[in-house]
Amino acid sequence: MDALDVARWQFGVTTVYHFLFVPLTIGLSVLVAILQTMWHRTGDQRYLKLTKFYGKLFLINFAMGIVTGIVQEFQFGMNWSDYSRFVGDIFGAPLAIEALVAFFLESTFLGLWIFGWDRLPKRIHLATIWAAAIGSTFSAYFILAANSWMQNPVGYRINPDTGRAELTDFLAVLTNKVALVTFPHTIAGCFLVAGSLIVAVALWHLIRHRDHVDTPTYRFAARFGAWVTLAATAGVLVTGDIQGKIMTDVQPMKMAAAEGLYTTESPAAFSVLTIGSLDGSREIYALKIPYLLSFLGTGDPNGTVQGINDLQAQYTAQYGPGSYTPIIPVTYWSFRMMIGFGLAAAAIALWVLWAHRKGRTPTSTWLLRAGLVMPLLPLAANSFGWIFTEMGRQPWIVFGEMLTRDGVSRSVSLTEVLTSFTAFTIVYATLAVIEVRLLIRYARNGLPDVTDNTPSDDDTDDADRPLAFAY
């Protein structure tokens, strides 16, 4: 083990941990805004209760996401300084926009939403949560645009004097075809997480506290979350299909590794289960679905999908001697776990809707158990999706331009990286305990008692004018 190995582990652990908070923040911000819009349009108090209830869970998660996200940027300078020098001119623009525009849009209007209850007129207060939700979404796009450049570099040139990548077309970076499909795929995954959380909390109250005064409200929340989960699953599947075709085009080795496809095939079968040799160079046994991989990768059931061994030979001739094959078991199984956990959450959502048929209230303890596990399934699917995305790109940190081993800081020792890795892990474990305890505590409290004291849109009380004008 050397500094490179530990630096990769540290970045992987902190990134996956941070992304446990991101999808819930993005998804819940929009769903809370939708619930508040329903209250604004109908005046139904149950929507106001759900807005404040799930809004509190959203705020807890948002705070933790901010804390864990700050560490991400530190690592570029600490452990990946050579990488930062190489991509700094490219990453500077999208990351600056993300911080100065999207993040501040999100945080500013979120503050107004938090402290604007009973102060701002309803319509203005509703606009603040929508502005915060839009800010969260924009923030995700600029981050994904930067990451997509690592997968498919566009709009740049390599300066022969400095050896750095220099931005030549910012619009090309923002309209990178990888970014354009990754963004809706990621956002759909966010709604999958948020919908599952809404279902889980509502089910717990429905089954543990039957015949409660708020039972009709929890029944609505459970069905609302289940429909969101199913719609998000459909979105993930559609965008994932498009993403697979683009991945086959720009990163054929990643697709081959995802399927354990060692030799080029036309047509290519989808591997349900593959057992390979210990050195990862050949297939020993495989259970396959004919033609499916060709369709997923090219859109043609008879399309050609390149194999690992052929691509290795091609890359060796193009880039020089070395191994250009990712760790096959990691890419193969992370791809399947991503799909499997996501579909499992959708299956539970269908179960929830079935349990609510004809106005019934679910009573099954098995459904409760499944519902409590449900939010963990899309979180796991998101995590494995990112593990597949990043590990499948290896050994490149910027595909075709910079190897991962060339991006690590040369002046950082193994001891220094181990120290920071240990410290971050302890801090993150502590934050995880705090996050889970806070979420469980406030989720158990149930729906709040609400009184609508929000000024109406045509309220002319002078006491409210300064706040409205300041907005």
PLY file of the C-alpha trace (Angstrom):
ply
format ascii 1.0
element vertex 471
property float x
property float y
property float z
element edge 470
property int vertex1
property int vertex2
end_header
0.00 0.00 0.00
1.27 3.47 -0.89
-0.02 7.06 -0.72
-1.91 6.62 -4.00
-3.92 3.67 -2.66
-4.89 5.46 0.56
-5.67 8.71 -1.27
-8.03 6.79 -3.56
-9.69 5.09 -0.59
-10.07 8.42 1.20
-11.63 10.13 -1.80
-13.90 7.16 -2.41
-15.12 6.97 1.19
-15.70 10.72 1.58
-17.40 11.01 -1.81
-19.77 8.08 -1.29
-20.53 9.33 2.23
-21.27 12.84 0.97
-23.55 11.49 -1.72
-25.70 9.78 0.88
-27.01 13.28 1.71
-27.12 14.85 -1.76
-29.96 12.84 -3.37
-32.21 13.22 -0.33
-31.58 16.98 -0.24
-32.34 17.48 -3.93
-35.35 15.17 -4.01
-36.94 16.35 -0.77
-36.51 20.03 -1.65
-38.72 19.60 -4.72
-41.24 17.32 -2.99
-41.59 19.70 -0.04
-42.12 22.52 -2.54
-44.83 20.46 -4.26
-46.56 19.78 -0.94
-46.49 23.46 -0.03
-47.87 24.32 -3.47
-50.76 21.90 -2.87
-51.48 23.64 0.44
-51.25 27.06 -1.20
-53.73 26.07 -3.91
-56.21 24.12 -1.77
-55.84 25.45 1.78
-55.93 21.83 3.01
-54.14 21.71 6.38
-52.85 18.18 5.85
-50.56 19.46 3.09
-49.25 22.14 5.44
-48.55 19.49 8.08
-46.65 17.35 5.59
-44.73 20.38 4.31
-43.48 21.27 7.77
-42.90 17.66 8.81
-40.82 16.56 5.82
-39.34 20.05 5.56
-37.72 19.55 8.96
-36.18 16.24 7.80
-34.98 18.01 4.66
-33.26 20.74 6.70
-31.46 18.22 8.93
-30.15 16.41 5.87
-29.23 19.65 4.11
-27.07 20.79 7.02
-25.16 17.50 7.10
-24.67 17.57 3.34
-23.06 21.00 3.52
-20.60 19.90 6.20
-19.52 16.77 4.33
-19.32 18.54 0.98
-16.74 21.06 2.16
-14.21 18.26 2.67
-14.45 17.28 -1.00
-12.79 20.47 -2.21
-10.02 20.23 0.38
-8.94 16.88 -0.99
-8.17 18.29 -4.43
-5.45 20.43 -2.93
-4.25 17.97 -0.29
-4.02 14.61 -2.05
-4.60 15.40 -5.73
-2.57 18.54 -6.42
-1.16 17.30 -9.76
-4.68 16.51 -10.90
-5.84 19.94 -9.73
-3.10 21.64 -11.73
-4.06 19.67 -14.83
-7.83 20.31 -14.71
-7.92 23.62 -12.81
-8.63 25.72 -15.89
-11.52 23.43 -16.85
-13.05 22.87 -13.43
-12.69 26.46 -12.25
-15.67 27.80 -14.21
-18.36 25.19 -13.40
-17.31 24.88 -9.75
-17.26 28.66 -9.32
-20.74 28.96 -10.83
-21.94 26.12 -8.60
-20.66 27.89 -5.50
-21.45 31.52 -6.33
-24.77 31.11 -8.11
-26.43 27.78 -7.43
-25.33 27.24 -3.83
-25.96 30.82 -2.71
-29.32 30.81 -4.49
-30.16 27.66 -2.57
-28.93 28.77 0.84
-30.28 32.34 0.66
-33.82 31.37 -0.25
-33.76 28.43 2.12
-33.05 30.90 4.92
-36.00 32.99 3.83
-38.18 29.88 3.78
-37.10 28.83 7.29
-37.63 32.22 8.92
-40.42 33.43 6.66
-43.21 31.30 8.10
-45.98 33.58 9.45
-44.04 36.61 8.16
-43.90 36.51 4.37
-47.09 36.45 2.29
-48.00 32.93 1.17
-47.09 33.37 -2.48
-43.70 34.88 -1.74
-42.96 32.27 0.91
-43.85 29.51 -1.55
-41.51 31.06 -4.11
-38.61 30.82 -1.64
-38.77 27.03 -1.34
-39.05 26.68 -5.11
-36.01 28.95 -5.54
-34.08 26.80 -3.05
-35.11 23.62 -4.89
-34.05 25.10 -8.24
-30.74 26.13 -6.68
-30.16 22.56 -5.49
-30.84 21.23 -8.98
-28.59 23.78 -10.68
-25.87 22.97 -8.19
-26.02 19.32 -9.20
-25.75 20.16 -12.90
-22.51 22.10 -12.62
-20.91 19.39 -10.48
-22.00 16.72 -12.96
-20.69 18.79 -15.87
-17.25 18.78 -14.23
-17.41 15.04 -13.56
-18.64 14.33 -17.09
-15.59 16.10 -18.46
-13.48 13.49 -16.65
-15.48 10.76 -18.43
-15.52 12.44 -21.85
-13.18 15.47 -22.16
-14.50 18.14 -24.56
-13.96 21.85 -25.22
-10.28 21.96 -24.26
-6.71 21.82 -25.52
-3.48 20.65 -23.93
-0.92 23.42 -23.53
2.37 21.88 -24.71
4.42 24.22 -22.52
2.62 23.65 -19.22
1.10 20.23 -19.87
-2.21 21.53 -18.51
-5.69 21.25 -19.99
-7.01 24.68 -21.00
-10.64 25.58 -21.58
-11.48 26.55 -25.16
-15.26 26.12 -25.24
-17.21 26.44 -21.98
-20.50 25.74 -23.75
-19.09 22.43 -24.97
-18.31 21.48 -21.36
-21.85 22.34 -20.25
-23.44 20.51 -23.19
-21.20 17.45 -22.99
-23.43 14.54 -24.05
-22.36 12.62 -20.95
-23.51 15.50 -18.73
-26.80 15.91 -20.58
-27.81 12.32 -19.84
-26.13 11.96 -16.45
-28.04 14.94 -15.04
-31.60 13.58 -15.51
-30.40 10.12 -14.50
-28.99 11.50 -11.25
-32.04 13.67 -10.53
-34.35 10.70 -11.07
-32.21 8.81 -8.55
-32.68 11.68 -6.10
-36.46 11.41 -6.33
-36.16 7.66 -5.84
-34.46 8.28 -2.48
-36.81 11.07 -1.39
-39.96 9.15 -2.34
-38.73 6.12 -0.43
-38.11 8.16 2.72
-41.59 9.64 2.58
-43.06 6.14 2.25
-40.97 4.73 5.11
-41.90 7.42 7.63
-45.59 7.39 6.68
-45.79 3.59 6.90
-44.21 3.56 10.34
-46.85 5.91 11.69
-49.68 4.14 9.86
-48.86 0.70 11.21
-47.61 1.67 14.66
-50.33 4.23 15.39
-53.53 2.91 13.85
-56.76 4.93 14.01
-54.80 8.09 14.76
-56.34 11.45 13.90
-53.61 11.93 11.27
-54.07 8.48 9.67
-55.66 9.91 6.48
-52.72 12.28 6.09
-50.17 9.48 6.49
-52.14 7.37 4.00
-51.84 10.18 1.47
-48.12 10.58 2.21
-47.47 6.86 1.73
-49.27 6.80 -1.61
-47.65 10.07 -2.69
-44.18 8.74 -1.88
-44.90 5.41 -3.61
-46.02 7.11 -6.82
-42.94 9.36 -6.74
-40.75 6.26 -6.29
-42.33 4.48 -9.26
-42.12 7.56 -11.49
-38.48 8.03 -10.49
-37.76 4.37 -11.25
-39.18 4.83 -14.74
-37.02 7.92 -15.18
-33.92 6.08 -14.00
-34.56 3.21 -16.41
-35.15 5.45 -19.43
-32.17 7.72 -18.80
-30.02 4.75 -17.82
-30.74 3.13 -21.17
-29.61 6.28 -23.00
-26.60 6.58 -20.71
-25.57 3.00 -21.51
-25.49 3.77 -25.23
-23.42 6.91 -24.69
-21.08 5.02 -22.37
-20.55 2.35 -25.02
-19.60 5.11 -27.45
-17.20 7.16 -25.29
-15.98 4.54 -22.77
-16.34 1.10 -24.37
-14.04 -0.49 -21.77
-16.45 0.49 -18.99
-19.35 -1.21 -20.75
-17.27 -4.32 -21.44
-16.18 -4.45 -17.79
-19.77 -3.96 -16.61
-20.74 -7.10 -18.53
-17.60 -9.18 -18.07
-17.37 -9.28 -21.89
-13.83 -10.41 -22.73
-14.13 -10.83 -26.49
-15.88 -8.65 -29.03
-19.33 -10.00 -29.90
-21.99 -9.24 -32.49
-24.67 -9.80 -31.35
-23.71 -9.56 -27.69
-25.66 -11.20 -24.86
-26.36 -9.58 -21.50
-24.64 -11.36 -18.62
-26.93 -12.23 -15.72
-24.06 -14.00 -13.97
-20.43 -14.40 -15.04
-17.60 -16.23 -13.29
-14.17 -15.20 -14.55
-10.60 -16.36 -14.03
-8.66 -15.08 -11.02
-6.52 -12.81 -13.19
-9.63 -11.34 -14.80
-8.56 -12.18 -18.34
-11.21 -14.67 -19.44
-14.69 -15.97 -18.79
-15.19 -19.41 -17.17
-18.98 -19.57 -16.91
-21.79 -17.18 -17.83
-25.58 -17.11 -17.74
-26.72 -14.77 -20.51
-29.73 -13.22 -22.22
-29.13 -13.22 -26.01
-29.07 -9.92 -27.97
-29.82 -7.77 -24.90
-26.34 -6.27 -24.44
-26.16 -5.27 -28.11
-29.48 -3.47 -27.77
-28.51 -1.78 -24.48
-25.15 -0.68 -25.84
-25.96 0.26 -29.42
-29.73 0.24 -29.83
-29.40 -2.57 -32.35
-30.04 -6.20 -31.26
-27.27 -7.25 -33.63
-24.88 -4.42 -32.76
-21.20 -4.97 -32.04
-19.92 -4.55 -28.47
-16.16 -4.54 -28.02
-14.58 -6.92 -25.52
-12.09 -6.30 -22.72
-9.15 -8.12 -24.33
-9.58 -6.41 -27.70
-9.85 -2.97 -26.06
-6.78 -3.66 -23.93
-4.79 -4.38 -27.09
-6.19 -1.26 -28.76
-5.36 1.01 -25.81
-1.87 -0.46 -25.46
-1.17 0.44 -29.07
-2.72 3.91 -28.62
-1.42 4.95 -25.18
1.59 2.71 -24.59
2.28 -0.34 -22.43
0.19 -0.85 -19.29
-3.08 -2.24 -18.05
-6.16 -0.26 -19.13
-8.65 -2.66 -17.60
-10.63 -1.67 -14.48
-11.18 -4.13 -11.63
-13.70 -6.41 -13.31
-15.50 -7.81 -10.20
-16.04 -4.28 -8.83
-17.49 -2.88 -12.06
-19.49 -6.04 -12.82
-21.17 -6.35 -9.42
-21.58 -2.63 -8.66
-23.49 -2.31 -11.95
-25.86 -5.12 -10.95
-26.28 -3.92 -7.37
-27.17 -0.48 -8.67
-29.96 -1.97 -10.77
-31.07 -4.54 -8.20
-31.42 -2.19 -5.24
-33.29 0.36 -7.32
-35.78 -2.20 -8.61
-36.25 -3.56 -5.07
-37.36 -0.10 -3.91
-39.82 0.06 -6.81
-41.19 -3.36 -5.86
-41.88 -2.17 -2.29
-43.58 0.95 -3.68
-45.91 -1.29 -5.69
-46.60 -3.29 -2.54
-47.48 -0.07 -0.69
-49.95 0.98 -3.39
-51.50 -2.51 -3.38
-51.90 -2.33 0.41
-53.76 0.98 0.03
-56.18 -0.26 -2.63
-59.88 0.58 -2.19
-59.19 2.98 0.66
-57.60 0.40 2.94
-55.04 1.20 5.61
-52.03 -1.19 5.62
-51.55 -3.31 8.73
-48.89 -5.83 7.69
-45.79 -5.89 9.89
-43.90 -7.37 6.93
-44.76 -4.28 4.90
-43.56 -2.14 7.80
-40.24 -3.99 7.86
-39.89 -3.62 4.10
-40.84 0.05 4.33
-38.20 0.79 6.96
-35.53 -0.78 4.74
-36.86 0.98 1.65
-34.89 4.29 1.91
-31.64 2.34 2.22
-32.22 0.59 -1.12
-32.04 3.64 -3.43
-29.22 5.06 -1.31
-27.30 1.85 -1.96
-28.27 1.98 -5.65
-26.96 5.55 -5.92
-23.73 4.65 -4.15
-23.06 1.60 -6.29
-23.90 3.66 -9.36
-21.18 6.16 -8.52
-18.73 3.40 -7.58
-19.36 1.86 -11.01
-19.01 5.23 -12.76
-15.68 6.08 -11.16
-14.12 2.62 -10.86
-15.15 1.74 -14.41
-13.11 4.69 -15.70
-9.92 3.40 -14.14
-6.98 3.54 -14.62
-7.86 7.01 -15.96
-8.63 10.00 -13.77
-9.36 11.95 -16.97
-10.21 9.47 -19.69
-7.52 9.33 -22.35
-5.54 12.24 -20.89
-4.34 11.54 -17.35
-3.84 8.33 -15.41
-4.99 8.22 -11.79
-1.47 7.50 -10.57
-0.26 10.73 -12.20
-2.81 12.90 -10.40
-1.82 12.24 -6.79
0.19 14.81 -4.82
3.87 13.96 -4.98
4.78 15.67 -1.71
2.21 13.87 0.45
3.52 10.86 2.35
1.71 7.65 3.20
1.63 8.64 6.88
0.05 12.02 6.13
-2.66 10.52 3.93
-3.39 7.80 6.50
-3.70 10.44 9.22
-6.19 12.54 7.26
-8.08 9.41 6.13
-8.42 8.21 9.73
-9.49 11.65 10.96
-12.10 12.08 8.22
-13.48 8.60 8.80
-13.91 9.22 12.54
-15.55 12.60 11.95
-17.85 11.18 9.27
-18.84 8.25 11.48
-19.75 10.71 14.23
-21.78 12.81 11.81
-23.56 9.67 10.58
-24.67 8.84 14.11
-25.89 12.42 14.64
-27.75 12.46 11.31
-29.52 9.15 11.89
-30.49 9.99 15.47
-31.88 13.38 14.46
-33.85 11.97 11.55
-35.31 9.16 13.67
-36.11 11.52 16.54
-38.03 14.02 14.43
-39.62 11.35 12.24
-41.02 9.63 15.35
-42.51 12.89 16.60
-45.07 12.76 13.82
-46.97 15.54 12.12
-46.87 18.92 13.84
-49.86 20.87 15.04
-50.16 23.77 12.62
-51.90 27.10 12.69
-51.99 29.12 9.50
-50.88 32.61 10.50
-49.15 33.34 7.20
-50.08 36.77 5.79
-52.27 36.52 2.71
-51.00 37.71 -0.64
-53.09 40.89 -0.42
-52.32 41.60 3.25
-51.69 45.32 3.70
-50.48 45.18 7.30
-47.56 47.62 7.48
-45.69 45.25 9.81
-45.24 42.81 6.95
-44.21 45.32 4.29
-40.48 45.59 5.11
-39.98 41.82 4.85
-41.94 41.62 1.60
-40.08 44.57 0.12
-36.72 43.26 1.28
-37.44 40.03 -0.58
0 1
1 2
2 3
3 4
4 5
5 6
6 7
7 8
8 9
9 10
10 11
11 12
12 13
13 14
14 15
15 16
16 17
17 18
18 19
19 20
20 21
21 22
22 23
23 24
24 25
25 26
26 27
27 28
28 29
29 30
30 31
31 32
32 33
33 34
34 35
35 36
36 37
37 38
38 39
39 40
40 41
41 42
42 43
43 44
44 45
45 46
46 47
47 48
48 49
49 50
50 51
51 52
52 53
53 54
54 55
55 56
56 57
57 58
58 59
59 60
60 61
61 62
62 63
63 64
64 65
65 66
66 67
67 68
68 69
69 70
70 71
71 72
72 73
73 74
74 75
75 76
76 77
77 78
78 79
79 80
80 81
81 82
82 83
83 84
84 85
85 86
86 87
87 88
88 89
89 90
90 91
91 92
92 93
93 94
94 95
95 96
96 97
97 98
98 99
99 100
100 101
101 102
102 103
103 104
104 105
105 106
106 107
107 108
108 109
109 110
110 111
111 112
112 113
113 114
114 115
115 116
116 117
117 118
118 119
119 120
120 121
121 122
122 123
123 124
124 125
125 126
126 127
127 128
128 129
129 130
130 131
131 132
132 133
133 134
134 135
135 136
136 137
137 138
138 139
139 140
140 141
141 142
142 143
143 144
144 145
145 146
146 147
147 148
148 149
149 150
150 151
151 152
152 153
153 154
154 155
155 156
156 157
157 158
158 159
159 160
160 161
161 162
162 163
163 164
164 165
165 166
166 167
167 168
168 169
169 170
170 171
171 172
172 173
173 174
174 175
175 176
176 177
177 178
178 179
179 180
180 181
181 182
182 183
183 184
184 185
185 186
186 187
187 188
188 189
189 190
190 191
191 192
192 193
193 194
194 195
195 196
196 197
197 198
198 199
199 200
200 201
201 202
202 203
203 204
204 205
205 206
206 207
207 208
208 209
209 210
210 211
211 212
212 213
213 214
214 215
215 216
216 217
217 218
218 219
219 220
220 221
221 222
222 223
223 224
224 225
225 226
226 227
227 228
228 229
229 230
230 231
231 232
232 233
233 234
234 235
235 236
236 237
237 238
238 239
239 240
240 241
241 242
242 243
243 244
244 245
245 246
246 247
247 248
248 249
249 250
250 251
251 252
252 253
253 254
254 255
255 256
256 257
257 258
258 259
259 260
260 261
261 262
262 263
263 264
264 265
265 266
266 267
267 268
268 269
269 270
270 271
271 272
272 273
273 274
274 275
275 276
276 277
277 278
278 279
279 280
280 281
281 282
282 283
283 284
284 285
285 286
286 287
287 288
288 289
289 290
290 291
291 292
292 293
293 294
294 295
295 296
296 297
297 298
298 299
299 300
300 301
301 302
302 303
303 304
304 305
305 306
306 307
307 308
308 309
309 310
310 311
311 312
312 313
313 314
314 315
315 316
316 317
317 318
318 319
319 320
320 321
321 322
322 323
323 324
324 325
325 326
326 327
327 328
328 329
329 330
330 331
331 332
332 333
333 334
334 335
335 336
336 337
337 338
338 339
339 340
340 341
341 342
342 343
343 344
344 345
345 346
346 347
347 348
348 349
349 350
350 351
351 352
352 353
353 354
354 355
355 356
356 357
357 358
358 359
359 360
360 361
361 362
362 363
363 364
364 365
365 366
366 367
367 368
368 369
369 370
370 371
371 372
372 373
373 374
374 375
375 376
376 377
377 378
378 379
379 380
380 381
381 382
382 383
383 384
384 385
385 386
386 387
387 388
388 389
389 390
390 391
391 392
392 393
393 394
394 395
395 396
396 397
397 398
398 399
399 400
400 401
401 402
402 403
403 404
404 405
405 406
406 407
407 408
408 409
409 410
410 411
411 412
412 413
413 414
414 415
415 416
416 417
417 418
418 419
419 420
420 421
421 422
422 423
423 424
424 425
425 426
426 427
427 428
428 429
429 430
430 431
431 432
432 433
433 434
434 435
435 436
436 437
437 438
438 439
439 440
440 441
441 442
442 443
443 444
444 445
445 446
446 447
447 448
448 449
449 450
450 451
451 452
452 453
453 454
454 455
455 456
456 457
457 458
458 459
459 460
460 461
461 462
462 463
463 464
464 465
465 466
466 467
467 468
468 469
469 470
